[in-house]
């Protein structure tokens, strides 16, 4: 049997690339990058998505998140909007430049301008979906499933 790494195959997930260039991940498993400066929120999002079988990598700011995605692209990027060093809007713009097909989920709890304006701005700059903090695990899972092209399934697992 051929080595899946050597042949470029992924063992637990199957990724199909439809004609429209969007990623479609089968079996509800994807490689995801979470970009969030608050460690507790980053860890919580990683746990929620890991519980669903996703392979999650983390970055504490937009600059590191963009570098992660350039070095080893993910099927989905989730980014906060208000972060030090590089904010989420700039992060979204940079990802759009080199990976326009990558779905992006923006999240925000607010800031000086308020989360509604910021989340609307994120959509204008290329985020396909937004989540206002605080959000429930179910809201996160549904948003991720929708962006990956899978039907959302409710969760009964606790944190």
Buried (B, 14 or more C-beta within 10 A) or exposed (E): EEEEEEEEEEEEBEBEEEEEEBBBBEEBBBBBBBBBBBEEBBEBBBEBBEBBEBBBBBBBBBBBBBEBBEEEBBBBBBBBBBBEEBBBBBBBEBBBEEBEEBBBBBBBBBEEEEBEEBBBBBBEBBBBBBBBBEBEBBEBBBBBBBBBBBEBEEBEEEE
